[in-house]
Amino acid sequence: MTDGRRVVITGCGVQSPVGLGVPAFWNALVEGKGALRPIERFAAADLTPNVAAEIAWDDGDPDRAGAFGLRAAAEALEDAGLDPTRVSAERLGVALGTTLGGMTLFEAWDTAGETAGLERVPYYAPAARLASHVGARGPVATPQLACASGTHAVALAASWIRAGRADVVLAGGTDLLCRFVVAGFNCLRATSDVSRPFDARRKGLVLGEGAAVLVLESEAHAAARGAKGRAIVAGCGAAADAVHMTAPDREGAGAARAIRAALDDAGRAPADVGFVSAHGTGTPYNDAMEAAALTRVFGAGRVPVNSIKGAVGHTLGAAGALEAVLCVRVLETGVAPPTAGLDTLDPACATLDCVQGAARRVDARTVVSTSSGFAGANAALVLVAA
């Protein structure tokens, strides 16, 4: 028997610095590979030196973030075996988060002249571009909640399906490197030359770019077309810090509330969780805060934890969506990838059981993904095996 309001993930697509497509992305993570290298796109005079993860292709599309989203969505739809033209347009939605995904359009417009490029400005919202591409006439939104945008997008998509507002939603996040983004993070002195999540030597984040899109469907819709869910979106939670515009609550109270809210929504207890995909930016404050939050919820050293940012960099609005895809693969394979860049666990994070050095077998039928953004925007997802 199917549940019309249960939300299943039937397809995944990824454009990432470590690989284009889910298989390449997953294999690189399991093997502990990374793709961090110096930025080459910008002239040295433009920016303070920084290091970033960068996708190895550029097809000249001025809306890079939109292009990433389209490519990830194409793979996700193929993976789901779903032709969007066969879905009622009014029951098809898009939730695609970003931070400043359309900024390259505005940078080009600013340098080209007063009116040049105006015809492209409406596509600054990646969700609008993807919706136009697939003909979605259901709910469409671009959540912009800083680095938690991708996670919020998946949660929003799930809420639409649960509420009966859509049968299928393409959900995820996309973001890119551009002058404005890199210069902004450099001004905050938040960047480093290497990403070391939870490591004693961590100094800051490394910026990356990419996209991930997941096909979310009501279980009844998937069953009616003979599709099997790869995972179930069982719970979603969000909570604000309300402490500072950029710095997190040092005690991790908001992040812990978001995780507990997601677990309550899923009807799961902390003891049910077999793996956590952490936000793990490699900044001094975030990682210590997150260690405190996870320990509040799960206790010390009980659940395996991973961060992918040592491999792909911090992909901003795409981060939570990439981590949701990671969680799907952990549920399917029972394997947790190592945390690239982690050599010596910081004493401030010593209560975490971080997967490091090599991939690990995990007993995971329920997993949690966490995200935190500027202004204290915390979000969490609970995914369970289908």
C-alpha positions in Angstrom: 0.0 0.0 0.0 1.3 3.5 -0.9 1.0 6.7 1.1 -0.1 9.6 -1.1 1.7 12.1 1.1 4.9 10.2 1.7 7.7 11.9 -0.3 10.2 9.7 -2.2 13.3 10.6 -4.0 13.3 8.9 -7.4 16.2 10.5 -9.1 19.4 12.5 -8.5 21.7 14.6 -10.6 25.0 16.3 -9.8 27.4 18.8 -11.3 30.4 18.9 -8.9 34.1 19.8 -8.9 35.0 16.1 -8.2 32.8 14.7 -11.0 30.0 15.4 -13.4 27.2 13.0 -12.6 26.3 11.1 -9.5 28.5 8.1 -10.1 31.7 10.2 -10.6 30.7 12.4 -7.6 30.1 9.4 -5.4 33.2 7.4 -6.4 35.5 10.4 -5.9 34.1 11.0 -2.4 34.5 7.3 -1.4 38.0 7.3 -2.7 38.8 10.4 -0.7 39.6 12.5 -3.7 39.3 16.3 -3.8 39.2 19.0 -6.5 40.6 22.1 -4.8 43.0 24.2 -6.8 43.8 27.9 -7.3 41.3 30.1 -9.1 42.4 30.8 -12.6 39.4 32.6 -13.9 40.1 36.0 -12.3 43.0 38.3 -12.9 45.4 38.5 -10.0 44.7 42.2 -9.7 41.0 41.6 -9.2 41.0 39.7 -5.9 42.8 38.8 -2.8 44.5 35.4 -3.3 42.1 32.5 -2.6 41.7 28.9 -3.5 38.6 27.3 -4.9 37.0 24.2 -6.4 36.1 24.7 -10.0 34.1 22.6 -12.4 36.3 21.6 -15.3 34.1 22.8 -18.1 32.7 26.2 -19.1 30.4 26.3 -22.1 30.2 30.0 -22.3 26.7 30.3 -20.8 26.7 33.6 -18.9 24.3 32.2 -16.4 26.6 29.5 -15.0 24.5 28.7 -12.0 21.4 28.2 -14.3 23.4 26.0 -16.6 24.6 23.8 -13.7 21.0 23.5 -12.5 19.8 22.5 -16.0 22.4 19.8 -16.3 21.9 18.4 -12.9 18.1 18.3 -13.5 18.5 16.5 -16.8 20.5 13.7 -15.1 18.0 13.6 -12.2 15.1 13.2 -14.6 16.9 10.5 -16.5 17.7 8.7 -13.3 14.1 8.8 -12.2 12.9 7.6 -15.7 10.6 10.6 -15.8 9.6 12.6 -18.8 8.4 16.0 -17.4 6.0 16.5 -20.3 4.1 13.5 -19.0 3.5 15.1 -15.7 0.5 17.5 -15.3 2.2 21.0 -15.7 0.1 22.3 -12.8 1.3 19.5 -10.6 5.0 19.9 -11.4 7.1 22.3 -9.3 10.6 23.5 -8.9 12.5 24.5 -5.7 16.1 25.4 -6.5 18.1 27.3 -3.9 21.0 29.6 -4.4 22.9 32.4 -2.7 23.9 34.7 -5.6 23.6 32.3 -8.5 22.7 34.9 -11.1 25.5 37.3 -10.2 27.5 36.7 -13.3 24.7 38.1 -15.4 24.7 41.3 -13.4 28.5 41.5 -13.5 28.3 41.2 -17.3 25.5 43.7 -17.5 27.4 46.2 -15.3 30.6 46.0 -17.5 28.8 45.9 -20.9 26.8 49.1 -20.7 23.5 50.5 -19.5 21.1 48.2 -21.3 23.2 45.3 -22.6 22.0 42.0 -21.2 18.7 43.2 -19.9 16.9 40.5 -21.7 18.7 37.9 -19.6 18.0 39.4 -16.2 14.7 37.6 -15.6 16.7 34.4 -15.5 18.7 35.4 -12.5 16.5 33.0 -10.5 17.7 29.5 -11.3 14.3 28.0 -10.4 12.5 30.2 -13.0 14.9 29.1 -15.7 14.5 25.4 -14.8 10.8 25.7 -14.6 10.6 27.3 -18.0 12.8 24.6 -19.4 10.6 21.7 -18.1 7.3 23.5 -18.4 6.5 23.5 -14.7 3.4 25.5 -13.8 3.0 24.3 -10.2 4.7 26.0 -7.3 8.2 27.5 -8.1 10.6 29.1 -5.7 14.3 30.0 -5.3 15.0 29.9 -1.6 17.9 32.2 -0.8 18.9 31.4 2.8 22.7 31.6 2.3 24.5 28.3 2.7 21.3 26.5 3.9 19.5 27.3 0.6 19.7 23.8 -0.9 18.5 22.1 2.2 15.6 24.5 2.6 14.7 23.9 -1.1 14.4 20.2 -0.5 12.3 20.8 2.6 10.1 23.3 0.8 9.5 20.8 -2.1 8.6 18.1 0.4 6.1 20.4 2.1 4.4 21.1 -1.3 4.0 17.4 -2.0 2.8 16.6 1.6 0.2 19.4 1.3 -1.1 18.1 -2.0 0.1 21.1 -4.0 2.3 19.1 -6.3 2.9 15.5 -7.4 6.5 16.0 -8.6 9.1 18.7 -7.6 12.6 19.2 -8.9 14.5 20.3 -5.8 18.0 21.2 -4.9 20.5 24.0 -5.2 23.0 25.6 -7.6 25.8 28.2 -7.1 28.9 29.5 -8.8 32.2 31.3 -8.3 32.2 35.0 -9.4 34.0 38.1 -8.4 31.4 39.3 -6.1 31.1 36.1 -4.1 34.9 35.5 -3.8 35.6 39.1 -2.9 32.9 39.1 -0.3 34.2 36.0 1.5 37.7 37.3 1.3 36.5 40.6 2.9 35.1 38.5 5.8 38.5 36.8 6.1 36.6 33.5 6.0 38.7 31.8 3.3 41.7 29.6 3.5 44.1 27.9 1.1 42.9 24.4 2.2 39.7 23.0 3.5 40.0 21.0 6.7 36.6 20.2 8.3 36.8 19.5 12.0 40.6 19.5 11.9 42.8 21.1 14.5 44.5 23.1 11.8 41.4 24.4 10.0 41.5 28.1 9.2 38.6 28.8 6.9 36.5 27.6 4.0 37.4 27.0 0.4 34.8 28.2 -2.1 33.4 25.8 -4.7 30.6 25.7 -7.3 28.2 23.2 -8.7 24.6 21.9 -8.5 22.5 19.0 -7.3 18.9 18.3 -8.2 16.7 15.6 -6.8 13.4 14.4 -8.2 10.8 14.3 -5.3 7.5 12.6 -5.9 4.5 11.6 -3.8 4.8 7.9 -3.2 1.5 7.4 -4.9 2.6 9.2 -8.1 5.8 7.2 -8.3 4.0 3.9 -7.8 1.4 4.8 -10.4 4.2 5.0 -13.0 6.0 2.0 -11.7 8.9 3.9 -10.2 10.6 2.9 -6.9 11.9 5.5 -4.5 15.6 5.6 -3.8 15.0 7.1 -0.4 12.2 8.8 1.6 12.3 12.4 2.8 10.9 11.6 6.2 11.5 14.8 8.1 12.5 18.5 7.7 13.4 21.0 10.4 14.6 24.6 10.6 15.5 27.0 13.4 17.2 30.4 13.6 20.1 31.5 15.8 19.1 35.2 15.9 22.6 35.9 17.3 24.8 37.6 14.6 24.7 38.3 10.9 27.6 36.0 10.0 28.8 34.2 13.2 26.9 31.2 14.5 25.6 30.6 18.0 28.7 29.2 19.7 26.6 26.6 21.6 24.9 25.2 18.5 21.5 25.6 20.0 19.8 26.6 16.8 21.4 23.8 14.8 20.4 21.3 17.4 16.8 22.6 17.4 16.6 22.2 13.6 17.9 18.6 13.9 15.4 17.7 16.6 12.6 19.3 14.6 13.5 17.2 11.6 13.6 14.0 13.8 10.3 14.8 15.3 8.8 15.4 11.9 10.1 12.0 10.8 8.9 10.3 13.9 12.5 9.1 14.6 14.6 9.2 17.7 18.3 10.2 17.8 19.2 6.5 18.4 17.7 5.6 15.0 20.2 7.7 13.1 23.2 5.8 11.6 25.0 8.6 9.7 25.1 12.4 9.7 26.2 14.6 6.8 27.5 17.7 8.5 27.7 21.2 7.2 31.4 21.1 8.2 32.8 24.2 6.5 36.3 24.1 8.0 35.9 27.5 9.7 36.9 27.7 13.4 33.4 28.8 14.6 31.2 26.6 12.5 32.9 23.3 13.2 33.0 23.8 16.9 29.4 25.0 17.0 28.3 22.0 14.9 30.2 19.6 17.1 28.3 21.0 20.1 25.0 20.8 18.3 25.5 17.2 17.2 26.6 16.2 20.7 23.5 17.8 22.2 21.3 15.7 20.0 23.1 12.4 19.6 25.6 12.2 22.4 29.3 11.9 22.2 30.8 9.6 19.5 27.6 7.7 18.8 27.0 8.4 15.1 29.4 8.5 12.2 29.8 12.0 10.7 31.2 13.3 7.4 31.7 16.6 5.7 32.2 16.7 1.9 33.6 20.3 1.8 37.2 19.1 2.1 36.6 17.5 -1.3 34.4 19.9 -3.2 34.8 23.1 -1.3 31.9 25.1 0.1 29.4 25.2 -2.8 27.1 27.7 -0.9 23.5 27.3 -2.1 24.3 24.0 -3.7 25.9 22.5 -0.6 22.8 21.1 1.1 21.6 19.5 -2.1 24.9 17.8 -2.8 24.8 16.5 0.7 21.3 15.2 0.3 22.5 13.2 -2.7 25.4 11.9 -0.6 22.8 10.8 2.0 20.8 8.9 -0.7 24.0 7.0 -1.6 24.9 6.2 2.0 21.4 4.7 2.5 21.7 2.7 -0.7 25.3 1.4 -0.2 25.9 1.3 3.6 29.2 3.2 3.0 30.2 6.5 4.5 32.9 8.4 2.6 35.9 9.8 4.5 36.1 13.5 5.3 38.8 14.9 3.0 41.3 17.2 4.6 40.7 15.9 8.1 44.0 14.6 9.6 43.9 15.5 13.3 40.6 15.9 15.0 40.3 19.2 16.8 39.8 18.7 20.6 36.9 21.1 20.3 35.3 18.5 18.0 36.5 15.4 19.8 32.9 14.4 20.7 32.3 13.6 17.0 32.9 10.2 15.4 34.2 11.7 12.1 34.8 9.3 9.3 38.4 9.9 8.3 41.2 8.3 6.4 39.1 5.8 4.5 35.5 5.0 3.7 33.6 3.1 6.4 30.7 0.6 6.4 27.8 2.0 8.4 24.5 0.5 9.6 22.3 3.4 8.3 18.6 3.1 7.6 18.0 6.7 8.8 20.4 9.5 8.0 20.5 13.3 8.8 21.9 16.1 6.7 22.5 19.5 8.4 23.1 23.0 7.0 23.8 26.4 8.5 23.8 29.7 6.8 24.6 33.4 7.5 22.2 35.1 9.9 21.8 31.8 11.8 19.6 30.0 9.2 19.8 26.3 10.3 18.1 23.5 8.5 18.1 19.7 8.6 16.7 16.8 6.6 16.0 13.2 7.7 16.1 10.6 5.0 15.3 7.0 5.4 15.8 3.9 3.3 13.0 3.3 0.8 
